Amino acid sequence: MNDKEIMTNILNAVKGECDLFMHGAIESSTPAVHSAFTQSFNDALALQNQIYAKMSEKGWYPAQQAQQTQIDAVKQKFSNQ
């Protein structure tokens, strides 16, 4: 397994962790539990961002710039709903 595959696996695991923390916050029954899940979610998001930035820096997670026409089309689609 090479470095790119390892980082991809870590990124996917952290994304899953974010999903779990988000749902935990949504379903929490007390302010203390909600706060704990929210803080954990924010920490996981920060870690996800760091991993993404490192992968992007190495060219392992290329992002494409959306064309303005694509952005406008999506805006139009959701503004009509």
Secondary structure, DSSP 8 states (H G I E B T S, - for coil): --HHHHHHHHHHHHHHHHHHHHHHHHH-SSHHHHHHHHHHHHHHHHHHHHHHHHHHHTTSS------HHHHHHHHHHHHT-
